[in-house]
Amino acid sequence: MRISDRLTAICRAAEPGESVADIGTDHGYVPYMLYRDGTAPKVIMSDVSAGSLAKAKQTFAEHETKVPEDWFRVGDGLDTIGPGEVDTVIIAGLGGRTIIDILSADPDKTRTVHRLILQPRNAAGTVRFWLFTHGFRICEEILAKEGKFVCEVISAVSGASEPTAPPYPEDDIRWAYPEMFRSCDAALLRERIGWKLSSIEEEVTNLRQSSTDQSERIRRLSADADYLRRFIE
Ligand SMILES: C[S@@+](CC[C@H](N)C(=O)[O-])C[C@H]1O[C@@H](n2cnc3c(N)ncnc32)[C@H](O)[C@@H]1O
């Protein structure tokens, strides 16, 4: 079992004593660690692929950890869990839009989940926007390294509010790089922000060579860069 800092960070986000469903569990490492460490009294492992779920079963078997057969479930998204069956839903390692599709499929069921721990591979800003506009309040942000990537682990709790009008549009830089990042590991934050600043600089250089007027786009990117620099100055 190879446990990356990303998987450790997802475990760290779980609340002791809460039951968990890990949707898209694949190898089942996160639920295995949460159960082994006594953090979660019950762990549902769910995956759309029977082959992936077989890996999760293998993880528990290899560590001689017996759990009810019913904790291993094959199916799409939240279809495999009942309303209110678990306190926490973890969805990690999937694209942000896939995560939103899973959470949007049955809004009444999603509302019965107390805590969401989400680790989108991309479109994290869109995920935060969805959470805000669907009554979830983000309570923790963790940055963790896996390979050359700095990954984001977003925790949110439900019932904070009725669906609310967002304070700024979905493509605003503040969804992708929220103020809460200031509580994250400083070196990882610097790396994450540095990467984004480089990509903005490259885009601005290219736009300056355009034959059409790109001044509005350049102005907006420069404002984004100013916002980002404040995290690391
Ligand atoms: C890249 S793996 C991530 C595994 C693990 N969660 C992690 O973070 O390391 C993605 C897994 O999600 C599963 N998956 C993709 N779409 C799904 C869906 N709609 N419902 C359930 N599982 C899904 C895939 O079969 C695969 O096992």
The ligand as a Gaussian input file, in Angstrom:
#p B3LYP/6-31G(d) Opt

LIG

0 1
 C       -8.489000       8.118000     -10.188000
 S       -9.456000       6.996000      -9.262000
 C       -9.406000       7.770000      -7.667000
 C       -9.273000       6.756000      -6.569000
 C       -9.235000       7.331000      -5.163000
 N      -10.489000       7.983000      -4.819000
 C       -8.084000       8.306000      -5.002000
 O       -8.343000       9.488000      -4.769000
 O       -6.913000       7.877000      -5.078000
 C      -11.103000       7.315000      -9.787000
 C      -12.068000       6.194000      -9.425000
 O      -13.389000       6.737000      -9.517000
 C      -14.247000       5.790000     -10.127000
 N      -15.391000       6.535000     -10.687000
 C      -15.401000       7.357000     -11.763000
 N      -16.632000       7.891000     -11.949000
 C      -17.413000       7.391000     -10.947000
 C      -18.785000       7.549000     -10.614000
 N      -19.600000       8.335000     -11.327000
 N      -19.258000       6.887000      -9.532000
 C      -18.442000       6.075000      -8.804000
 N      -17.145000       5.873000      -9.092000
 C      -16.630000       6.524000     -10.153000
 C      -13.345000       5.074000     -11.127000
 O      -13.852000       3.791000     -11.451000
 C      -12.024000       5.008000     -10.355000
 O      -11.910000       3.827000      -9.606000

